[in-house]
């Protein structure tokens, strides 16, 4: 009888574990390799659109060492995309920050520095990605999650999410480049007010201060961010990003000139000329 009860408990526990992850993840757990970062190329049939999904629903998409490795790999494999979207799985969290359970073993200065440098380098890769990068804030972006969000060029948020650099609640500070990027977005004084006090903003307030670029209704959020991403899957958008990031006048003119002589430009120009004649 006791053995039967123990077996029933084990079965129920296994069922609970099974629903915490997608079916695809469960298959890989059995193989000893859990897929927590998914890359979809030509997403939704849109040529040139890459979508990276951080999918750890049981941990609200928190960043652990394994997540860092897979995110790094996904960014490398997305190279060549015309636009990149980074999103969280589900609708509760974009990224909830670092995974405290998995990072709790890091107790020395060297260990803390190595972890921070590792994820900061990944956020730098997001910021330096050649094509436009959109953070689709499907859920809350808190702490390290806000740092991932501001590494993107554009932040599109569902209207019911919250975002905040609230690391001070754990007696630490942003470590992945988020403080500097926040200051570039909202100004040094406001950045210190927000991160220094650990203020968490709703989507509308974040849009007002310039932390979020566009807020979309939850009901149409997925269609909305996909439409925005699709509109940026063009070569000129990549050149515009490069100029905005700090090209010299000579580089900016050169970028324009390369687009001007390209066959794609003349094909588009011919269509306009032909319409004008009819």
Secondary structure by P-SEA (a helix, b strand, c coil): caaaaaaaaaaaaaaaaaacccaaaaaaaaacccccbbbbccccccccbbbbbbccccccccccaaaaaaaaaaaaaaccccbbbbbbccccccccccccccccccccaaaaaaaaaaaaaaaaaaaacccbbbbcccccccaaaaaaaaaccbbbbcccbbbcccccccccccccaaaaaaaaaccaaaaaaaaaacccccaaaaaaaccccccccccaaaaaaaaaaaaaccaaaaaaaaaaacccaaaaaaaaaaaaacaaaaaaaaaaaaaaac
